[in-house]
Amino acid sequence: MPRVYVHTFGCQMNESDSGKMRALLGKDGFEATEEIHDADVVIINTCSVREKPEQKLHSFLGRVLPQKRSRALTVGIAGCQAQVDGERLFKKYPAVDLVFGPDAVHRVNDMVRAARERRVLDTEFLDGDAYPFVSDLDPAAQGQVAAFVTIQKGCDNRCTFCIVPATRGDEVSRPLAEVVAEVRRLVDHGVKEFTLIGQNVNSYGIKIPGHPSFAELLRAVHEVPGVELIRYTTSHPRDIGADVVSCYAELPRLASHLHLPVQSGSDRVLRRMKRFYTRERYLEVVAQLRAARPDLVLSTDVICGFPGESDADFDETMSLLERVQFHASFSFRYSPRPGTPALRLLDEAVPEAVAQARLERLQSRQRAIALAAHQSLVGSVQRVLVEGPSAHDEGVVCGRTSTFKTVNFPGSTDLTGSWVDVQITRGFANTLRGERAENSGKT
């Protein structure tokens, strides 16, 4: 049986695409493997949102390509960097057989077969009217507690720092019936927690008159028997309306956690980023969400050192951090990306040392906020959906709360997929530690 190794860099969309590739290649008899040396086909699913993932690709290829000298091996580059660089990757890496973008995932079988005879390049964007969302299930879904379900591809926003519209094309919403059907099949495979993914899920269906809204999709998935927890990502603050807010008051299986990227706390920087909301509007959305779900936990994204960001602008971001009290933030220095409008602002570039100092200041404060929030939970009992064994400690299992807190506690793997009450004994910056609560059963 031939074997395929798919290595993923980047976001949940890439994780989902990688699973779809494994599923499709399985139809041609390929078995997924976690060992590169066992693989007949290696596909690297790439990210280009920042510079660092690109560097990881180059390093990874440096380990894979030498293997072609001693055995038959097909090597492909997929994903967002493949979409952006296309033919340039063939020129840089003569031993690469296959380069294709996200819109070509559904053709992976044909491309792998063709790559045995010739080099294959496919970076064409597809017509949104008949976009072929892949419904085949990742073989790894069997026995998993949680799974991603794609509801949308591409993005119609043009944030000045973002390369996604150039790598994933225009926004296309997946038909509601297809989403619900995939959720039902995953339930049959034992999945209990679902993360609905897209580049801007709140705008789901908005382009098509009469198309179900994102709130209607949430309600439809919530009604599927066997769905125990619903998450979604990523959200754009501009597009969160009253209908989505009401879901937090009315849908108990909608998770008490939301990732709501703010990028900056300064109105001036937000305008330059073309985010189309103000600091005040962002805070209004947060207040509405917390009124609907008082225990809601928020996380966010922040860019430090965007071109032209002043000390006063950054102080506004720090004050927003204090005001909202995010439990986590994914923060980065601004990274110039090819073809993005922000490149025109580079004559106002923030010095690298200044941007780095701001990033470190923000991350330090964020760690302190997260640690305090987690330590405040010590002594409380949290309901945890067990995902499996801990990656680090023998005899310890790991799971997550509805608020997306990772909890480690002593237990056996037969608890996987069960809800367990855990009393928290220690709080760290990123995780919680606990013991099963007295009289706690599993459900």
N, C-alpha and C positions, 0 to 999 in steps of 0.2 A: 504494500500500500504506500503510495507516495505521501510525503509529509510537507506541510507548510508551516513556516514560522512567520508570524506577523508581529512586528515590533511597533509600538505606538508612542509617539510623542504628542503632547498637547492636551486638548480639551476633551470633554465628554463626547462631543460630536465625533472626534477621531476615534475614541474608544468604541463608540457605536458602529462607525464605519468598519473598523477592524473586525468586529464581531460578525458583521454582515459578509465581509470577504471570506472569513473562515466558513461561514454557513454555505455560501455559494460554491466555494471550492470543494466543500464536502460532497456536493452533488457529483463531482467528477472523481470521487474516490479519495480525495486528500484528507489525511488525518492531521489535525492540528497538533503541533509539538511545541514544547517550551525550550527545546535544545536546538540551537542553531546548527550544530554539527550533524544533527540527524535530518535536517531539512533538505528537501529537493528544491523548494522554492522559498525564498526569503523576501518579504515585502516590508519596507519601512514606511509607515504611515506618518507623515511629517506635519510640523506646525511652522508657521512663519509669523506669528503674532509679535514675537520679539526675536532679538538676534540670537539669544542663547540656544533655543531649540535648533536653529540652523547649525550652530557649532556642534551640537550633539549628533546631528546627522552625519557630518563630515567625520567625526570621531568613530561613529558606529560603522560606517562604510569601510573605514580603515581596518576594522577587525573582520569584516565579512568578505570583502572582495578578494583578499589573498587566498581564500578557500577554493576559488574557481580554478586555481592552478593545478589542483590535485583531484578534483572531482567535478562531475556535472552538477551545476547549480544555476538556477535562474534567480536573478536579483532584480527586484523592482522597487521604485520609489513612488509612493502615492501621497495623496493629501495636499495640503495648502502650499508647501514649498514647491512641490512638483508642479502645481498649477501656475505658480508665479515664474519659476525658472525654466520649466519645460526643456527645450532643446539645449539650453546651457548646461543642464545636468549631464546630458549625453556627452557633450564636449569635455566637461571636466572629469567625467568618470567613464572612459571607454568600455569598461567591463560591465556597466549597468545595462540590463536587457530591456527594461520596461519602465516608462515614466507616465503616470496618469493622475489626473486631478479628481476631486471629490465627485464630480458629476459622472464619472466613468466607473464608479464602484460596481454598478449593476452588470458591467461587461467584463468583470475580472476573469471569468473562465475563458472567454474567447481570447483575451489579451495574453493570458499565461500560455495558452496553447500556441498562439502565433509567435510569442517571444522565443520559442524553441528554434524557430527558423530565421527570425529577423528581429531587429530592434523595433519596439512599438512605443509610439507616443500618442496620447489622447488627452488633450486639455481643452476640448470643446465644451462650452456651456450648452445645456439642453433647454429646449422650449418649456417654459413653466406650465403650459396648459396640459401637458401630458407627462409630467415629471415622474420617472419610474422609481418611486420609493421602494426599497427592498424590504420585503416582509419576512424573509427567511430568518429563523432564529439561530443565534450564535450557539454552537454546540455546548459551550460552557454554561449556557443558561440552565441546563439540566442540573438541578441540585443547588442552584444559587438562590439566595434569599432576596436579592435586589437586582434590578435590571434597568437599563436605559431604554426609552422608547422615543424614537424621533417623531416629532410632530411638524417639523418645518425645516427648510434648508435656506441658506442665503440670508441676506440682510439688505433692506432698502434704506437704512440710515447711512449717513455719510459722515460719521465722526471723523474729524480731521486726522486723528492719530491712527486710525484703524485700517488694516489691510484686508479685512474679511470680505467686503464686497468684491474685491479683485480676486479672491481665492475661492469663494463659494457662490458668487453670482447673486442674482436678484432673489428676493424672498419668495418662497413658494410654500404654501400651507398644505399639509397632507390631509386627505379626506378624513373626516371624523370616524367614519365607519371602519377605515383601515386601521386607525389608531386603536380603536376599541377591540377590533378583531385580534390585533397583535397582543394587546393586554390580556385578552381571554386565553390565548394560547400559552402565554407565559405563566398565567395562573395555573394552567394544567400541568406546567413543568415545575410547579412548586414555588414560583416567585410570589412574594408578598408585598414587597416595597417597589414602587415604580417612580422613576424620575423621568418626567417628560422634558425633552431637550429640543432646543432650537437656538438660533442666534438672538432672537427677540421674541420670546414666546407670547408676550402680552399682545403683540400685534397679529397673532394667529387669526387667519380668516378675514382680516380687515380689508384686504384688497378686493374681495369678491362679494358683490351684493347678495345678501341672503345667506352667505356662508356662516356656519356656526361660529360664535365667538370663543375666545379662550376660556371664559367663565363657563360657557355651555359645554366645552370639552372637559373641563375639570369635573363638572357635575355628571357627565356621561361616564367618565372613568370611575368616579366615586361609586356609581351604581353597579359596577361589575362585581358579582359575587367572588369573594376571595381576595379582593384588593384590600390590604390592611393599612397601607400608608402611601401617600402621594406627595412627591416633591416635584419641583420643576426648576429649570435654569436654561438660559439666563434671562433676567428681566430688565427692561428699560423703564426707568421711573416715569418717563413721559407717558407711557401707554398703560399704566395701571389705573383702571377706572373703578367706579363704584361697584360694578358687577363683580369684579375680581375681589375687591375688599369684602363684599358680602359673603363670598365663599368662605372666608376665614371665620365668620360667625356661624355659618350654616353647615359646613362639611367637616365633621369630626375627624375624618381620616386624612384630611389635608394637613400636612406636617406643620408644626409650630416653628418653622424655620424658613427664612427667605433670604436668598442672596440677591442684593439690590445694589448693583454697582453705581457709585456716585462719581468716581474719578477725581473730583476736586470739590472743595468746599467754597471756592471763590466764584462768584458770578462772572467776573471778568474772564477767568480761565475757562469756565463752562461755555461761555459764548465763543471763545476761540476754538474750543473743541467741537463746537456745533452739537451740543448735547440737547438743546431745546427744552431745558427746564432750568429753573433757578434754585438757589439754595433754599429759599423759602418754600417753593413748591415741593422740593424733596422732603423737607421736614413736615409739610402738610400730609404727604403720602404716608410717612412713617407714623404720624399721629393717628391717622385714620386706620391703618393696619393694626396698630396696638390697641385701639379702641375696640376693634372687632375681635381681636385675639390677644388678651392681656399678657399671655406668657410667650408671645412671639419673640424669637431670637433672630437678629439680623447679622448678616455678614456683608462685605462689600469689596469693591476693587478701588484702588487709588493709584494714580500716576503721579510721581514726584518729579519735579524738574521739567514740566512741559514748557516749551519755548515761551519766554516772556514771563514765566511765573516769578513774581517778586516775593520778598520775605513776607510782606503783608498778605499776599495770596495764600502762601503756605500756612501762615498763622490761621487763616480762615478754615483751611482743611483740618488743622489740629483742633480748632474749636468745635468743628462739626463732629469730629471723633469723640470729643468729650460730651457733646450734646446727645448724640445718638447712642453711645456706648455699644458699638458693634462688638460682638463676641469674637469676631475674626475679620481680618482684612487681608486681601491678596494685593500686595503693594510692590511696585516696581519703579525703577527709574525710567523716564521716557526713553523709548527706543525708536529712532527714525526708521520707518519702513518704506520700501520703494514704492513710488507712485502715490503716496498719500499726500493730501493737501497740506499737512503740517510741515512738510519739507520746505514750503515757502516761508516758514517762520524761523528757519534755522539761523538767520542773522541775529535773532534774539535768543539763541541757545543759552540755557543755564549752564555755567561751568560744571564739568563732571564732578568735581570735588564738592561743590555746593549741593548738587542734586543728591549725591551719595549721603552727605551729612543730613539732609532733610529726610531721606528714606530711613536712615538709621534712627533718627529721632522719632519718626512716626512708628516704626516697627517696635521700638523699645516701649513706647507708651501703649501700643496695642497689646503687647505681651502682658503688660501690667494689668490692663483692663480685663483681659481674658483670664488671667490668673485669679484676680479678685472675684470675677463672676463664678469661676469654677470652685474656688474655695468656699464661696457662700452656699454652695450646694452640699457641703459636707454635713452629714447627718440626715439629709433628706432621702426619701425613697423615690427612685426614678424607674419608670417602666422602660425596659430595654428590649429591642428586637435583636436577638442573637444572630450574628452573621457567620460565626465559625471560630476556629482556634485563634488565639493571639499570635501575632507574628514573632513575638519575642520570648514569651514565657510558657513553659510546659505546664499543663494542667490549668491553664487560664483561657477563658473564652472572651470574645470581643463582640460588642454590639453597639447599636446607636439608639438614642432616645428620639422622640419626635422632634426635639429641638436640635437634632444633628450633633449631639454630644457623643463622643466615643467613650465607651465605658468598658474597662477590663475588670473581670472578676473571676475567682476560681470556679471552675465548672467543667463538665465533660462536653464533648462535641455533640452528644445526642440532644443538647439544648438548641442546636442550630435550627433557626426558623421559628423558635418559640419566643413569646413575650415573657420576660422574667422581671419581677420586682427586685431591684438592687438598691441596697443602702450604701450611699456614697461615703467612703472613709477618707479619701484624699483627693485634692484637686490640683492638677498641674496646668501649665499654660495651654496645652493642646488636648489633654485627655483627662478622664476621671478614673479613679480606682474604687472598687467597692466589694461588698460581700452580699450574697443572696439574702434578702430580707427574711426574717423569721416568718414561717407559715406561707412562704412564697411558693406557689406552684408554677407550672408552665402552661401557657395557653397558646 
